[in-house]
């Protein structure tokens, strides 16, 4: 089992959700986050004053998946979130030791 964490642009959320659904991923967790990478923020003008926006709004998606569909999920996220411009985001994959469904007590693969 793997935990896939993707940080993407906010307007790409619906596309990524649909792409993950198409490859059979049933549930995801979505969090609104702020951050920066190579973009390093940008400058904006507000009421005539210029100020720097260091942290840009992003969406963090987390999905627990079986090891057999990790590559499908990564490909789906990559294609759906890609704009070809800087700031498209990143995908992180980590191991999951244990998963427990609270309602039924199912564990590991059955809990996904």
MMTF fields as JSON, N, C-alpha, C and O atoms, coordinates in Angstrom:
{
  "mmtfVersion": "1.0.0",
  "mmtfProducer": "UNKNOWN",
  "numBonds": 447,
  "numAtoms": 448,
  "numGroups": 112,
  "numChains": 1,
  "numModels": 1,
  "chainsPerModel": [1],
  "groupsPerChain": [112],
  "chainIdList": ["A"],
  "bondAtomList": [4, 2, 8, 6, 12, 10, 16, 14, 20, 18, 24, 22, 28, 26, 32, 30, 36, 34, 40, 38, 44, 42, 48, 46, 52, 50, 56, 54, 60, 58, 64, 62, 68, 66, 72, 70, 76, 74, 80, 78, 84, 82, 88, 86, 92, 90, 96, 94, 100, 98, 104, 102, 108, 106, 112, 110, 116, 114, 120, 118, 124, 122, 128, 126, 132, 130, 136, 134, 140, 138, 144, 142, 148, 146, 152, 150, 156, 154, 160, 158, 164, 162, 168, 166, 172, 170, 176, 174, 180, 178, 184, 182, 188, 186, 192, 190, 196, 194, 200, 198, 204, 202, 208, 206, 212, 210, 216, 214, 220, 218, 224, 222, 228, 226, 232, 230, 236, 234, 240, 238, 244, 242, 248, 246, 252, 250, 256, 254, 260, 258, 264, 262, 268, 266, 272, 270, 276, 274, 280, 278, 284, 282, 288, 286, 292, 290, 296, 294, 300, 298, 304, 302, 308, 306, 312, 310, 316, 314, 320, 318, 324, 322, 328, 326, 332, 330, 336, 334, 340, 338, 344, 342, 348, 346, 352, 350, 356, 354, 360, 358, 364, 362, 368, 366, 372, 370, 376, 374, 380, 378, 384, 382, 388, 386, 392, 390, 396, 394, 400, 398, 404, 402, 408, 406, 412, 410, 416, 414, 420, 418, 424, 422, 428, 426, 432, 430, 436, 434, 440, 438, 444, 442],
  "bondOrderList": [1, 1, 1, 1, 1, 1, 1, 1, 1, 1, 1, 1, 1, 1, 1, 1, 1, 1, 1, 1, 1, 1, 1, 1, 1, 1, 1, 1, 1, 1, 1, 1, 1, 1, 1, 1, 1, 1, 1, 1, 1, 1, 1, 1, 1, 1, 1, 1, 1, 1, 1, 1, 1, 1, 1, 1, 1, 1, 1, 1, 1, 1, 1, 1, 1, 1, 1, 1, 1, 1, 1, 1, 1, 1, 1, 1, 1, 1, 1, 1, 1, 1, 1, 1, 1, 1, 1, 1, 1, 1, 1, 1, 1, 1, 1, 1, 1, 1, 1, 1, 1, 1, 1, 1, 1, 1, 1, 1, 1, 1, 1],
  "groupList": [{"groupName": "UNK", "atomNameList": ["N", "CA", "C", "O"], "elementList": ["N", "C", "C", "O"], "formalChargeList": [0, 0, 0, 0], "bondAtomList": [1, 0, 2, 1, 3, 2], "bondOrderList": [1, 1, 2], "singleLetterCode": "X", "chemCompType": "L-PEPTIDE LINKING"}],
  "groupTypeList": [0, 0, 0, 0, 0, 0, 0, 0, 0, 0, 0, 0, 0, 0, 0, 0, 0, 0, 0, 0, 0, 0, 0, 0, 0, 0, 0, 0, 0, 0, 0, 0, 0, 0, 0, 0, 0, 0, 0, 0, 0, 0, 0, 0, 0, 0, 0, 0, 0, 0, 0, 0, 0, 0, 0, 0, 0, 0, 0, 0, 0, 0, 0, 0, 0, 0, 0, 0, 0, 0, 0, 0, 0, 0, 0, 0, 0, 0, 0, 0, 0, 0, 0, 0, 0, 0, 0, 0, 0, 0, 0, 0, 0, 0, 0, 0, 0, 0, 0, 0, 0, 0, 0, 0, 0, 0, 0, 0, 0, 0, 0, 0],
  "groupIdList": [1, 2, 3, 4, 5, 6, 7, 8, 9, 10, 11, 12, 13, 14, 15, 16, 17, 18, 19, 20, 21, 22, 23, 24, 25, 26, 27, 28, 29, 30, 31, 32, 33, 34, 35, 36, 37, 38, 39, 40, 41, 42, 43, 44, 45, 46, 47, 48, 49, 50, 51, 52, 53, 54, 55, 56, 57, 58, 59, 60, 61, 62, 63, 64, 65, 66, 67, 68, 69, 70, 71, 72, 73, 74, 75, 76, 77, 78, 79, 80, 81, 82, 83, 84, 85, 86, 87, 88, 89, 90, 91, 92, 93, 94, 95, 96, 97, 98, 99, 100, 101, 102, 103, 104, 105, 106, 107, 108, 109, 110, 111, 112],
  "secStructList": [7, 3, 3, 3, 3, 3, 3, 3, 7, 4, 4, 4, 2, 2, 2, 2, 2, 2, 2, 2, 2, 2, 6, 6, 7, 7, 7, 7, 3, 3, 3, 3, 3, 3, 3, 7, 1, 6, 6, 7, 7, 3, 3, 3, 3, 3, 6, 6, 3, 3, 3, 3, 3, 7, 1, 3, 3, 3, 3, 3, 3, 3, 3, 3, 3, 7, 4, 4, 4, 2, 2, 2, 2, 2, 2, 2, 2, 2, 2, 2, 2, 7, 7, 1, 1, 6, 6, 7, 3, 3, 3, 3, 3, 3, 3, 7, 7, 7, 7, 5, 7, 6, 6, 6, 7, 7, 5, 4, 4, 4, 4, 7],
  "xCoordList": [0.844, 0.0, 0.89, 1.959, 0.413, 1.164, 0.262, -0.952, 0.891, 0.198, 0.724, 1.92, -0.176, 0.193, -0.244, -1.409, 0.7, 0.425, 0.794, 1.932, -0.15, 0.101, -0.243, -1.273, 0.628, 0.381, 0.199, 1.103, -0.98, -1.333, -1.915, -2.153, -2.136, -2.808, -4.296, -4.885, -4.913, -6.31, -7.299, -8.227, -7.133, -8.121, -8.04, -8.879, -7.053, -6.913, -7.542, -7.494, -8.124, -8.654, -9.717, -9.64, -10.69, -11.759, -11.219, -11.659, -10.26, -9.663, -8.942, -9.064, -8.194, -7.443, -8.402, -8.203, -9.432, -10.413, -11.058, -11.197, -11.449, -12.058, -11.074, -11.447, -9.829, -8.814, -8.558, -8.408, -8.506, -8.302, -9.512, -9.361, -10.685, -11.894, -11.902, -12.326, -11.434, -11.389, -10.449, -10.669, -9.389, -8.464, -8.837, -8.114, -9.967, -10.48, -10.149, -10.328, -9.669, -9.391, -10.676, -11.224, -11.157, -12.476, -12.502, -13.487, -11.458, -11.498, -10.204, -9.116, -10.34, -9.173, -9.45, -10.601, -8.395, -8.495, -7.895, -6.802, -8.604, -8.154, -7.981, -8.842, -6.85, -6.545, -6.097, -5.302, -6.601, -6.109, -4.853, -4.876, -3.756, -2.475, -1.864, -2.366, -0.783, -0.02, 1.436, 1.912, 2.139, 3.55, 4.196, 3.553, 5.482, 6.187, 7.337, 7.846, 7.727, 8.874, 9.711, 10.187, 9.893, 10.682, 9.995, 10.643, 8.674, 7.946, 8.406, 8.457, 8.736, 9.184, 8.188, 8.591, 6.911, 5.895, 5.85, 6.447, 5.132, 5.039, 4.676, 4.333, 4.752, 4.44, 3.061, 2.714, 2.278, 0.95, 0.814, 1.564, -0.157, -0.447, -1.8, -2.789, -1.854, -3.107, -3.226, -2.405, -4.246, -4.486, -3.227, -2.881, -2.575, -1.408, -0.11, 0.958, -0.186, 1.023, 1.411, 0.564, 2.694, 3.192, 3.59, 4.229, 3.215, 3.619, 3.912, 3.435, 4.702, 5.142, 4.279, 4.067, 3.781, 3.039, 4.028, 4.336, 4.517, 5.524, 4.913, 5.474, 3.779, 3.15, 1.935, 1.037, 1.926, 0.841, -0.165, 0.219, -1.456, -2.454, -2.257, -2.054, -2.321, -2.185, -3.228, -3.868, -3.384, -4.261, -3.405, -2.63, -3.551, -2.851, -3.865, -4.874, -3.58, -4.447, -3.713, -2.546, -4.403, -3.824, -4.738, -5.96, -4.116, -4.885, -4.092, -2.926, -4.731, -4.124, -4.536, -5.725, -3.545, -3.837, -3.04, -2.048, -3.486, -2.739, -1.501, -1.498, -0.455, 0.805, 0.631, 1.425, -0.402, -0.598, -1.1, -0.953, -1.687, -2.199, -1.47, -1.939, -0.338, 0.413, 0.808, 0.608, 1.357, 1.8, 0.639, 0.78, -0.512, -1.705, -2.139, -2.492, -2.112, -2.523, -1.566, -2.002, -0.265, 0.72, 0.529, 0.565, 0.33, 0.127, -1.152, -1.169, -2.222, -3.488, -3.339, -3.827, -2.673, -2.47, -1.599, -1.908, -0.514, 0.412, -0.274, -0.097, -1.056, -1.74, -2.807, -2.934, -3.576, -4.687, -4.209, -4.86, -3.088, -2.627, -1.658, -1.299, -1.236, -0.21, -0.761, -1.743, -0.11, -0.407, 0.795, 0.686, 1.94, 3.162, 3.876, 4.873, 3.364, 3.967, 4.544, 4.205, 5.41, 6.023, 4.937, 3.971, 5.099, 4.131, 3.057, 2.076, 3.216, 2.22, 2.119, 1.062, 3.194, 3.136, 4.066, 4.922, 3.875, 4.697, 3.84, 2.76, 4.36, 3.713, 4.707, 5.847, 4.285, 5.126, 4.474, 3.255, 5.269, 4.758, 5.517, 6.747, 4.777, 5.404, 4.705, 3.571, 5.396, 4.84, 3.834, 3.981, 2.809, 1.84, 2.023, 1.918, 2.29, 2.484, 1.167, 1.041, 0.189, -1.076, -2.205, -2.042, -3.36, -4.582, -5.69, -5.817, -6.499, -7.619, -8.874, -8.885, -9.915, -11.213, -11.89, -12.157, -12.165, -12.681, -14.038, -14.267, -14.938, -16.31, -16.36, -17.083, -15.608, -15.719, -14.551, -14.651, -13.451, -12.271, -11.437, -10.437, -11.839, -11.052, -9.657, -9.478, -8.682, -7.317, -6.678, -7.117, -5.647, -4.782, -5.573, -6.402, -5.337, -5.914, -7.451, -8.062, -8.072, -9.539, -10.082, -11.213, -9.283, -9.72, -9.69, -10.342, -8.932, -8.871, -10.156, -10.315],
  "yCoordList": [-1.176, 0.0, 1.24, 1.269, 2.246, 3.491, 4.683, 4.631, 5.763, 7.038, 7.967, 8.254, 8.434, 9.388, 10.766, 10.98, 11.699, 13.085, 13.94, 13.899, 14.704, 15.578, 17.01, 17.27, 17.93, 19.355, 19.954, 19.898, 20.528, 20.994, 22.405, 22.954, 22.974, 24.27, 24.089, 23.085, 25.044, 24.887, 24.641, 23.851, 25.283, 25.141, 23.783, 23.483, 22.959, 21.633, 20.53, 19.359, 20.885, 19.894, 18.992, 17.771, 19.562, 18.75, 17.778, 16.632, 18.245, 17.377, 16.196, 15.061, 16.47, 15.408, 14.44, 13.226, 14.969, 14.1, 13.147, 11.957, 13.658, 12.816, 11.773, 10.621, 12.175, 11.25, 10.126, 8.97, 10.452, 9.418, 8.494, 7.286, 9.046, 8.231, 7.259, 6.111, 7.72, 6.876, 5.681, 4.648, 5.813, 4.687, 3.828, 2.892, 4.143, 3.284, 3.691, 2.898, 4.905, 5.376, 5.958, 6.918, 5.362, 5.694, 6.917, 7.656, 7.151, 8.261, 9.036, 8.472, 10.349, 11.212, 12.212, 12.456, 12.777, 13.861, 15.095, 15.034, 16.22, 17.454, 18.521, 18.706, 19.221, 20.282, 21.519, 21.422, 22.677, 23.927, 24.322, 24.467, 24.495, 24.833, 26.021, 26.451, 26.546, 27.609, 27.206, 26.549, 27.599, 27.275, 27.891, 28.581, 27.625, 28.071, 27.126, 26.458, 27.086, 26.29, 27.161, 28.217, 26.732, 27.506, 28.79, 29.704, 28.869, 30.087, 31.259, 32.391, 31.01, 32.006, 33.154, 34.281, 32.878, 33.899, 34.899, 34.68, 36.005, 37.044, 38.367, 38.408, 39.447, 40.776, 41.193, 40.983, 41.786, 42.273, 43.73, 44.236, 44.391, 45.789, 45.859, 45.339, 46.494, 46.626, 48.061, 48.522, 48.769, 50.174, 51.022, 51.866, 50.775, 51.577, 51.143, 51.645, 50.228, 49.767, 48.394, 47.524, 48.224, 46.948, 46.071, 46.546, 44.807, 43.894, 42.526, 42.182, 41.762, 40.452, 39.367, 39.343, 38.466, 37.308, 36.142, 35.589, 35.778, 34.724, 33.339, 32.481, 33.127, 31.812, 31.835, 32.662, 30.915, 30.844, 29.775, 28.765, 29.985, 28.969, 27.703, 27.767, 26.561, 25.259, 24.323, 24.641, 23.172, 22.119, 20.886, 20.473, 20.303, 19.054, 17.927, 17.969, 16.913, 15.747, 14.553, 14.318, 13.796, 12.576, 11.406, 11.488, 10.317, 9.12, 7.891, 7.74, 7.016, 5.738, 4.729, 4.527, 4.096, 3.17, 1.888, 1.843, 0.856, -0.389, -0.206, 0.612, -0.96, -0.84, -1.146, -0.69, -1.915, -2.309, -1.175, -1.253, -0.123, 0.966, 2.295, 3.338, 2.261, 3.489, 4.167, 5.371, 3.413, 4.002, 4.588, 5.638, 3.911, 4.448, 5.767, 6.712, 5.827, 7.037, 8.19, 9.319, 7.907, 8.95, 9.49, 10.701, 8.598, 9.019, 9.848, 10.851, 9.428, 10.157, 11.56, 12.525, 11.683, 12.997, 13.866, 15.035, 13.298, 14.059, 14.638, 15.812, 13.81, 14.274, 15.317, 16.315, 15.083, 15.987, 17.328, 18.348, 17.346, 18.57, 19.373, 20.494, 18.828, 19.464, 20.648, 20.519, 21.814, 22.982, 23.326, 24.11, 22.74, 23.037, 24.28, 24.705, 24.858, 26.086, 25.807, 24.812, 26.692, 26.545, 26.575, 27.329, 25.753, 25.716, 24.664, 24.684, 23.728, 22.667, 21.763, 21.182, 21.634, 20.869, 19.682, 19.518, 18.851, 17.666, 16.526, 16.731, 15.304, 14.104, 13.375, 13.146, 13.009, 12.271, 10.919, 10.836, 9.874, 8.532, 7.996, 8.009, 7.52, 6.946, 5.634, 5.383, 4.815, 3.534, 3.735, 4.631, 2.888, 2.857, 1.544, 0.47, 1.624, 0.404, -0.271, -1.492, 0.537, -0.044, 0.931, 2.145, 0.375, 1.156, 0.439, -0.781, 1.191, 0.611, 1.425, 2.644, 0.755, 1.415, 1.42, 0.358, 2.582, 2.721, 2.055, 1.358, 2.255, 1.744, 0.23, -0.304, -0.478, -1.934, -2.688, -3.886, -1.991, -2.665, -3.355, -3.998, -3.229, -3.826, -3.21, -2.045, -4.001, -3.497, -3.652, -4.448, -2.876, -2.905, -2.834, -1.939, -3.747, -3.667, -3.612, -2.887, -4.368, -4.368, -3.013, -2.656, -2.264, -0.955, 0.132, 1.166, -0.104, 0.901, 0.879, 1.652],
  "zCoordList": [0.0, 0.0, 0.0, 0.609, -0.697, -0.84, -0.553, -0.749, -0.081, 0.089, -0.987, -1.046, -1.836, -2.871, -2.409, -2.071, -2.397, -2.039, -3.237, -3.704, -3.733, -4.872, -4.494, -3.872, -4.875, -4.673, -6.062, -6.896, -6.303, -7.65, -7.587, -6.511, -8.771, -8.861, -8.558, -8.961, -7.855, -7.43, -8.567, -8.398, -9.71, -10.779, -11.473, -12.322, -11.134, -11.727, -10.87, -11.246, -9.734, -8.804, -9.439, -9.306, -10.115, -10.716, -11.761, -11.84, -12.563, -13.576, -12.933, -13.392, -11.874, -11.19, -10.498, -10.546, -9.863, -9.197, -10.194, -9.914, -11.344, -12.371, -12.903, -13.124, -13.106, -13.615, -12.614, -13.01, -11.324, -10.301, -10.217, -10.032, -10.349, -10.34, -11.517, -11.381, -12.661, -13.857, -13.721, -14.354, -12.892, -12.706, -11.504, -11.161, -10.858, -9.8, -8.385, -7.461, -8.187, -6.829, -6.266, -6.807, -5.164, -4.646, -3.754, -3.761, -2.991, -2.044, -2.011, -2.129, -1.847, -1.699, -0.588, -0.226, -0.061, 0.908, 0.262, -0.301, 0.341, -0.292, 0.779, 1.639, 0.71, 1.655, 0.893, -0.042, 1.288, 0.707, 1.461, 2.683, 0.734, 1.345, 0.62, -0.418, 1.171, 0.516, 0.514, 1.44, -0.522, -0.583, -1.804, -2.596, -1.936, -3.126, -3.393, -2.493, -4.635, -5.064, -5.954, -5.536, -7.167, -8.116, -8.537, -9.047, -8.325, -8.673, -7.818, -8.299, -6.584, -5.621, -5.431, -5.143, -5.59, -5.373, -6.518, -7.572, -6.301, -7.312, -6.655, -5.473, -7.423, -6.923, -7.415, -8.577, -6.517, -6.886, -6.483, -5.648, -7.094, -6.796, -6.092, -6.606, -4.927, -4.188, -3.702, -2.909, -4.175, -3.821, -4.027, -3.201, -5.124, -5.476, -4.815, -5.163, -3.877, -3.196, -3.734, -3.937, -3.956, -4.466, -3.277, -2.339, -3.317, -2.258, -2.853, -3.935, -2.126, -2.602, -1.984, -0.772, -2.83, -2.358, -2.373, -3.429, -1.192, -1.101, -1.261, -1.942, -0.643, -0.663, -1.578, -1.424, -2.529, -3.493, -3.076, -2.487, -3.373, -3.019, -3.849, -5.062, -3.183, -3.824, -3.224, -2.221, -3.851, -3.344, -3.098, -3.961, -1.912, -1.607, -1.621, -0.917, -2.437, -2.564, -1.989, -2.303, -1.14, -0.585, -0.925, -0.797, -1.362, -1.696, -1.278, -1.643, -0.514, -0.145, -1.206, -1.453, -1.834, -2.937, -2.775, -2.048, -3.458, -3.506, -4.368, -5.288, -4.077, -4.804, -6.288, -7.112, -6.634, -8.028, -8.921, -10.141, -8.344, -9.183, -8.973, -9.427, -8.293, -8.045, -9.358, -9.518, -10.282, -11.548, -12.343, -12.971, -12.316, -12.99, -12.362, -13.069, -11.04, -10.33, -10.626, -10.852, -10.624, -10.906, -12.316, -12.535, -13.258, -14.646, -14.784, -15.497, -14.103, -14.163, -13.59, -14.18, -12.451, -11.829, -12.723, -12.952, -13.225, -14.064, -15.291, -15.615, -15.971, -17.184, -16.869, -17.578, -15.8, -15.477, -14.922, -15.146, -14.205, -13.551, -14.414, -14.053, -15.531, -16.345, -17.133, -17.865, -16.972, -17.802, -18.665, -19.608, -18.344, -19.069, -18.58, -19.163, -17.512, -16.968, -15.589, -14.948, -15.147, -13.832, -12.758, -12.869, -11.72, -10.627, -10.773, -10.03, -11.725, -11.9, -10.684, -10.435, -9.925, -8.687, -8.667, -9.536, -7.646, -7.447, -6.927, -6.374, -7.123, -6.607, -5.731, -6.136, -4.535, -3.593, -3.324, -3.179, -3.258, -2.965, -1.768, -1.747, -0.761, 0.422, 0.795, 0.386, 1.569, 2.002, 3.125, 3.956, 3.138, 4.226, 4.974, 4.382, 6.244, 7.025, 7.362, 7.274, 7.748, 8.193, 7.931, 8.055, 7.563, 7.37, 8.114, 8.017, 8.862, 9.597, 9.3, 9.471, 8.86, 8.681, 10.044, 10.605, 10.572, 11.93, 12.089, 13.076, 11.141, 11.267, 11.366, 12.207, 10.526, 10.45, 11.071, 11.336, 11.301, 11.834, 10.77, 11.089, 9.492, 8.412, 8.406, 8.761, 8.001, 7.997, 6.618, 5.787, 6.413, 5.243, 3.938, 3.775, 3.017, 1.668, 1.708, 0.922, 2.612, 2.703, 3.15, 2.822, 3.891, 4.391, 3.32, 3.461, 2.25, 1.19, 0.402, -0.543]
}
